[in-house]
Amino acid sequence: MATNVIVAVRTRPFNSREKKLGCKECIVMRDGVSTTITGNAEQGGKTTTFTYDKSYWYDTPQEKLFKDLGVEVVNKGVEGYNGTIFAYGQTGSGKTYSMMGVPGDLGLIPRLNNYLFEALEKNKAKNHQYFVTVSYLEIYNEVIKDLLNPSDAHLKIREHPDMGIYVEGIAEIKANAAGDIEKFIEQGNKVRTVAETKMNARSSRSHSCFTIRISQKTVEELDG
């Protein structure tokens, strides 16, 4: 990556309601970075162009998003740098599809998990050991809750001179393989706050943050 922050936009296809209304496409994407939006006639048909680091049409393969946005995050994570992939958008805009995908068409997170353990295996040396732990939280109505250790406890955000920003008391669970992480995500999703909306029959009503921590230990043999 040439910069520390990459901003990408991805369109979504029409939903069933929009198809019934006969909606027409108002977005045009060019050169992989520009997105042009044309307003309706009532708004004067104004055209506005936005430029991002990456612009993806809705049929862009999940594999391309992973190679463009995910691979380098994992590579740098293995080297010891922090990295974040943050999905933002209104209900029904395709965040879950892009991040999790569907059976047979995996999203960013499952692909990241698989690639992570492959990268750790390649980088494993005789005197290096890697440990992976995960945590999963949700923020709903300004309250932070642990999704891997559900309770009525309200967690607090703290700041430490060495650790930086962290969530006090959150469970961190060891993961030995990509399948373990998938199970933890499924486990946490079962207790997330959801509700029906006009856009989605079962929509997550909270923000969530899934954290993967990679620790490396170097083992040295000292001469007796």
Stockholm file with secondary structure:
# STOCKHOLM 1.0

chainA/1-224         MATNVIVAVRTRPFNSREKKLGCKECIVMRDGVSTTITGNAEQGGKTTTFTYDKSYWYDTPQEKLFKDLGVEVVNKGVEGYNGTIFAYGQTGSGKTYSMMGVPGDLGLIPRLNNYLFEALEKNKAKNHQYFVTVSYLEIYNEVIKDLLNPSDAHLKIREHPDMGIYVEGIAEIKANAAGDIEKFIEQGNKVRTVAETKMNARSSRSHSCFTIRISQKTVEELDG
#=GR chainA/1-224 SS CCSSCCCEEECCCCCHHHHHTTCCCCEEEETTTEEEEECCGGGTTCEEEEECSEEECTTSCHHHHIIIIIHHHHHHHHHTCCCCCCCCCCTTSSHHHHHTEETTEECHHHHHHHHHHHHHHHHCCTTEEEEEEEEEEEEETTEEEESSSCCSCCBEEEEETTTEEEEETCCCEEESSHHHHHHHHHHHHTTSCEECCSSCTTEECSEEEEEEEEEEEECCCCCC
#=GC SS_cons         CCSSCCCEEECCCCCHHHHHTTCCCCEEEETTTEEEEECCGGGTTCEEEEECSEEECTTSCHHHHIIIIIHHHHHHHHHTCCCCCCCCCCTTSSHHHHHTEETTEECHHHHHHHHHHHHHHHHCCTTEEEEEEEEEEEEETTEEEESSSCCSCCBEEEEETTTEEEEETCCCEEESSHHHHHHHHHHHHTTSCEECCSSCTTEECSEEEEEEEEEEEECCCCCC
//
